[in-house]
Amino acid sequence: MAATNAHQTRISPHLEKQMKRVGVVGLVTMGTSLLALLFLMPFAYGGITSFKDKEQITRSAKGSILPMDPILFEYAQVYELDGEQLPVYNVQPTEGITRTVQQWALVSGDPESGKSTFVDTRSSSRFYEVEDGVATIREQPTNVQITPLVTQLEIYEVPQDDGSVRELAALTKRQTSTTFINLADPYGEKIEWEGRYLTLDQKMEFAPRMGNFEEAWNRADFLKLFRNTLAIAVLGMIGTLISSILVAYAFARFPIPGKNIIFLILIGTIILPNQVRLIPTYAFFSRIHWTGTWLPLIVPHFFANAYNVFLLRQYFLTLPREMDEAAMIDGAGPFTILWRIIIPLSWPVIVAVSLFHFVFAWNDYFEPLIYLLGKPDLHPISVGIQQFNFIYDQEPHLIQATSLLALVLPVFVFFISQRFFMQGVVVTGVDK
Amino acid sequence: MTTTSEAVAVEQEIRQPAEKSMSLEKQRQIWGWIFLSPWIFGFFVFTALPMVASLAFSFTDFDLNAADEINYVGLENYERLFTDPNVDNALWATAKFATIALPLAIGLPVLLASLLNSRFLVGKAIFRTLFYMPYMVPLVSATYIWGGVLNTETGWINRFLEEIVGIPNGPNWVYSTLWIYPALNIIGLWGIGNAMLFTLAAMQGVPTELYEAARVDGAGPFGQFRHITLPMISPIIFYNLILSVIGLFRYFEVPFILKEGSGDPGGATMFFNIHLYQTAFTFKEMGYGATLAWLLFVMAMGATILIFVTARYWVYYAAAED
């Protein structure tokens, strides 16, 4: 023991430093994890809510965050007559003057077939004979429907005087006291409890609703929305790739007078608020009858985009010029050099640009909103789910389910291609 | 005479290959213009002309419901700007939103990037991915998901306040004229990814010798942050600031989706761009809409220029001092 102590004191400065470092690392990493958890918490909210129904969501205001249903205890009501407990039935006359449901208790016989005798639960002196579904009420033979009276009782954890807790089913709930029954012996002695039942813990069970995603998928017609979005995204992607590569190639490789100024103007369009060109552009598209079609969402991408040109140009500039010069001496034209040398070497940035466009098109909301007004068949996912959720305003579980369905693909694409993605983002941000 | 003609001949001899290369140069120039042409055409058709047309529209009563009757109305639309209660309202809404949004947009990426750049953090790449990922979520989805989280009764924030913190009646978030602005900013948090990534990359680009030198001079972690990190990343802060300010004027999607463009509660979400949308596309008043658009443009450009002018006092360009 003493030896270990001495040993520890000897190396303690180093050990202490090491321990301190491990401590700080642990603390910082844990704090960051907590922050990340908080930041991503809404995904969990959306996910869990998507497995609830409306009632469960409403109930979550006071209860559990998970989709839970109350556990219910099926209790066949009984009526006490002369110290005997008789099963109670609902009796519904299907003809005659009075159609009011009455509650009778079975005294003898079988209500399903043959002859049976009932007693009225409101007055123990009034007896009825029933034969083959026909009762004699006020001396009139009346057809009746007889069903057992079963109530679903909520189960609560009720604290007892001795400090223990018992699971009991609430038979009669009142403001300040409740009559409970024992689950094991429902027809035994009843248990009176003083206090507000609302303060008790109710017994619940995990009961996720599995159908919300399917319902959202079908009702919002996600297949159509996916198809539309993909078509718009892919066509625009082709356009922006072709045009942006050409323009970036021009900026990276060709002597153009005033190139720097032109490039500055191009970059300047990034901070130009779109609104200032929106209205005439809309009026123009409306005049040539392109509103109500996908063309305004696709065609402008065939004329290059500042971000993409910038990204591609930065990459092209890093490629050694010697290669295209050698090819030029061999007689290769500008297109051949682009196709055979530049593009094959630039696939990481081309992937990044394609991804950016895909995500842009998937998320774009404003332009489809104005150009596809009143054309729900052409709507992409963003406008589609917004319009769906506008209609199903009162169905929060469906809103969460559609929102999750809409984000799965872009988030998935991001995860499998994050390296390209983040590198591309960094280039556009830092190099400027 | 002979000398001159000889000289000319020699000169021509010298110039000929030069001219040939000039023509090659010329040829390459033409190719350059050809490759540039998609953007130049697009710039004129989709940017320059519409901008000018927008200005022209602002002096007319152009109404898409009666597209063939366009009348010159002089400065009428501009006078209307001063009497339009929605313009006032929109500017106030933007200002209130900005008082929270701008500090967040500038400060949070720096804080988060510092955290992700910390030498005490394990699993940096994973955290970077996690904090960036919500940026990929479509705004429509993000708005609805956060809308649920912010629900007064069943949302997790108010549940947390009640169950854990012990505040039984949490804010009315998106239904309150006061809390709507924090709520919109909370929804906007998921858009922090890009700015964070830029800042992080800039921080990683700061030469380590600078920190070593500062340590030798006795600077603590905060001193290093204040005197090295901040100046070195100030160009990125500048860039983030410009994009955020322009984003403020463009702000549309989240409040529009959340409130279906109604401006509720009490006009608190009737941001400038939503008013512009309603004017131009709901009421089809393109002339006045164009006026609003130009006002937006002028304000956004004014703010940008202001930031550019002040930049020389607080943005540090290492390259400029070389």
HADDOCK unambig.tbl for C-alpha pairs under 7 A between the chains (distance, minus, plus):
assign (segid A and resid 24 and name CA) (segid B and resid 120 and name CA) 6.54 0.50 0.50
assign (segid A and resid 25 and name CA) (segid B and resid 120 and name CA) 4.49 0.50 0.50
assign (segid A and resid 25 and name CA) (segid B and resid 121 and name CA) 5.82 0.50 0.50
assign (segid A and resid 28 and name CA) (segid B and resid 120 and name CA) 6.31 0.50 0.50
assign (segid A and resid 28 and name CA) (segid B and resid 121 and name CA) 5.90 0.50 0.50
assign (segid A and resid 29 and name CA) (segid B and resid 121 and name CA) 5.13 0.50 0.50
assign (segid A and resid 29 and name CA) (segid B and resid 122 and name CA) 5.96 0.50 0.50
assign (segid A and resid 36 and name CA) (segid B and resid 130 and name CA) 6.99 0.50 0.50
assign (segid A and resid 36 and name CA) (segid B and resid 131 and name CA) 6.73 0.50 0.50
assign (segid A and resid 42 and name CA) (segid B and resid 145 and name CA) 6.32 0.50 0.50
assign (segid A and resid 42 and name CA) (segid B and resid 146 and name CA) 6.32 0.50 0.50
assign (segid A and resid 42 and name CA) (segid B and resid 149 and name CA) 6.36 0.50 0.50
assign (segid A and resid 45 and name CA) (segid B and resid 149 and name CA) 6.69 0.50 0.50
assign (segid A and resid 46 and name CA) (segid B and resid 145 and name CA) 5.78 0.50 0.50
assign (segid A and resid 57 and name CA) (segid B and resid 154 and name CA) 6.80 0.50 0.50
assign (segid A and resid 58 and name CA) (segid B and resid 154 and name CA) 6.73 0.50 0.50
assign (segid A and resid 60 and name CA) (segid B and resid 154 and name CA) 5.87 0.50 0.50
assign (segid A and resid 61 and name CA) (segid B and resid 153 and name CA) 5.24 0.50 0.50
assign (segid A and resid 61 and name CA) (segid B and resid 154 and name CA) 4.34 0.50 0.50
assign (segid A and resid 243 and name CA) (segid B and resid 38 and name CA) 6.19 0.50 0.50
assign (segid A and resid 246 and name CA) (segid B and resid 35 and name CA) 5.11 0.50 0.50
assign (segid A and resid 246 and name CA) (segid B and resid 36 and name CA) 6.83 0.50 0.50
assign (segid A and resid 247 and name CA) (segid B and resid 35 and name CA) 5.36 0.50 0.50
assign (segid A and resid 247 and name CA) (segid B and resid 36 and name CA) 4.67 0.50 0.50
assign (segid A and resid 247 and name CA) (segid B and resid 39 and name CA) 6.66 0.50 0.50
assign (segid A and resid 250 and name CA) (segid B and resid 32 and name CA) 4.85 0.50 0.50
assign (segid A and resid 250 and name CA) (segid B and resid 35 and name CA) 5.42 0.50 0.50
assign (segid A and resid 250 and name CA) (segid B and resid 36 and name CA) 5.75 0.50 0.50
assign (segid A and resid 254 and name CA) (segid B and resid 28 and name CA) 6.08 0.50 0.50
assign (segid A and resid 254 and name CA) (segid B and resid 29 and name CA) 6.18 0.50 0.50
assign (segid A and resid 254 and name CA) (segid B and resid 32 and name CA) 5.05 0.50 0.50
assign (segid A and resid 255 and name CA) (segid B and resid 28 and name CA) 6.67 0.50 0.50
assign (segid A and resid 255 and name CA) (segid B and resid 29 and name CA) 5.33 0.50 0.50
assign (segid A and resid 255 and name CA) (segid B and resid 32 and name CA) 6.72 0.50 0.50
assign (segid A and resid 256 and name CA) (segid B and resid 29 and name CA) 5.40 0.50 0.50
assign (segid A and resid 256 and name CA) (segid B and resid 32 and name CA) 6.17 0.50 0.50
assign (segid A and resid 271 and name CA) (segid B and resid 246 and name CA) 6.98 0.50 0.50
assign (segid A and resid 273 and name CA) (segid B and resid 250 and name CA) 6.74 0.50 0.50
assign (segid A and resid 273 and name CA) (segid B and resid 297 and name CA) 6.34 0.50 0.50
assign (segid A and resid 275 and name CA) (segid B and resid 293 and name CA) 5.57 0.50 0.50
assign (segid A and resid 276 and name CA) (segid B and resid 51 and name CA) 5.86 0.50 0.50
assign (segid A and resid 276 and name CA) (segid B and resid 54 and name CA) 6.60 0.50 0.50
assign (segid A and resid 276 and name CA) (segid B and resid 293 and name CA) 4.95 0.50 0.50
assign (segid A and resid 276 and name CA) (segid B and resid 294 and name CA) 5.79 0.50 0.50
assign (segid A and resid 276 and name CA) (segid B and resid 297 and name CA) 6.05 0.50 0.50
assign (segid A and resid 277 and name CA) (segid B and resid 47 and name CA) 6.06 0.50 0.50
assign (segid A and resid 277 and name CA) (segid B and resid 50 and name CA) 4.74 0.50 0.50
assign (segid A and resid 277 and name CA) (segid B and resid 51 and name CA) 4.89 0.50 0.50
assign (segid A and resid 277 and name CA) (segid B and resid 54 and name CA) 6.37 0.50 0.50
assign (segid A and resid 279 and name CA) (segid B and resid 54 and name CA) 6.69 0.50 0.50
assign (segid A and resid 279 and name CA) (segid B and resid 286 and name CA) 6.59 0.50 0.50
assign (segid A and resid 279 and name CA) (segid B and resid 290 and name CA) 6.32 0.50 0.50
assign (segid A and resid 280 and name CA) (segid B and resid 50 and name CA) 5.22 0.50 0.50
assign (segid A and resid 280 and name CA) (segid B and resid 53 and name CA) 6.10 0.50 0.50
assign (segid A and resid 280 and name CA) (segid B and resid 54 and name CA) 5.86 0.50 0.50
assign (segid A and resid 281 and name CA) (segid B and resid 46 and name CA) 6.73 0.50 0.50
assign (segid A and resid 281 and name CA) (segid B and resid 50 and name CA) 5.99 0.50 0.50
assign (segid A and resid 303 and name CA) (segid B and resid 38 and name CA) 4.79 0.50 0.50
assign (segid A and resid 303 and name CA) (segid B and resid 39 and name CA) 4.96 0.50 0.50
assign (segid A and resid 303 and name CA) (segid B and resid 42 and name CA) 4.88 0.50 0.50
assign (segid A and resid 304 and name CA) (segid B and resid 38 and name CA) 6.62 0.50 0.50
assign (segid A and resid 304 and name CA) (segid B and resid 39 and name CA) 5.33 0.50 0.50
assign (segid A and resid 363 and name CA) (segid B and resid 138 and name CA) 4.69 0.50 0.50
assign (segid A and resid 363 and name CA) (segid B and resid 139 and name CA) 6.53 0.50 0.50
assign (segid A and resid 382 and name CA) (segid B and resid 140 and name CA) 6.04 0.50 0.50
assign (segid A and resid 386 and name CA) (segid B and resid 140 and name CA) 6.64 0.50 0.50
assign (segid A and resid 386 and name CA) (segid B and resid 257 and name CA) 6.92 0.50 0.50
assign (segid A and resid 399 and name CA) (segid B and resid 144 and name CA) 6.98 0.50 0.50
assign (segid A and resid 400 and name CA) (segid B and resid 144 and name CA) 6.88 0.50 0.50
assign (segid A and resid 400 and name CA) (segid B and resid 145 and name CA) 6.17 0.50 0.50
assign (segid A and resid 403 and name CA) (segid B and resid 141 and name CA) 4.29 0.50 0.50
assign (segid A and resid 403 and name CA) (segid B and resid 144 and name CA) 6.70 0.50 0.50
assign (segid A and resid 403 and name CA) (segid B and resid 145 and name CA) 6.84 0.50 0.50
assign (segid A and resid 404 and name CA) (segid B and resid 141 and name CA) 6.77 0.50 0.50
assign (segid A and resid 406 and name CA) (segid B and resid 141 and name CA) 6.72 0.50 0.50
assign (segid A and resid 407 and name CA) (segid B and resid 137 and name CA) 5.33 0.50 0.50
assign (segid A and resid 407 and name CA) (segid B and resid 138 and name CA) 6.12 0.50 0.50
assign (segid A and resid 407 and name CA) (segid B and resid 141 and name CA) 6.64 0.50 0.50
assign (segid A and resid 410 and name CA) (segid B and resid 136 and name CA) 6.11 0.50 0.50
assign (segid A and resid 410 and name CA) (segid B and resid 137 and name CA) 6.90 0.50 0.50
assign (segid A and resid 411 and name CA) (segid B and resid 133 and name CA) 6.88 0.50 0.50
assign (segid A and resid 411 and name CA) (segid B and resid 136 and name CA) 5.75 0.50 0.50
assign (segid A and resid 411 and name CA) (segid B and resid 137 and name CA) 6.56 0.50 0.50
assign (segid A and resid 425 and name CA) (segid B and resid 194 and name CA) 6.92 0.50 0.50
assign (segid A and resid 426 and name CA) (segid B and resid 197 and name CA) 6.52 0.50 0.50
assign (segid A and resid 426 and name CA) (segid B and resid 198 and name CA) 5.50 0.50 0.50
assign (segid A and resid 426 and name CA) (segid B and resid 201 and name CA) 6.53 0.50 0.50
assign (segid A and resid 429 and name CA) (segid B and resid 198 and name CA) 5.35 0.50 0.50
assign (segid A and resid 430 and name CA) (segid B and resid 198 and name CA) 6.04 0.50 0.50
assign (segid A and resid 430 and name CA) (segid B and resid 202 and name CA) 6.64 0.50 0.50
assign (segid A and resid 430 and name CA) (segid B and resid 236 and name CA) 6.98 0.50 0.50
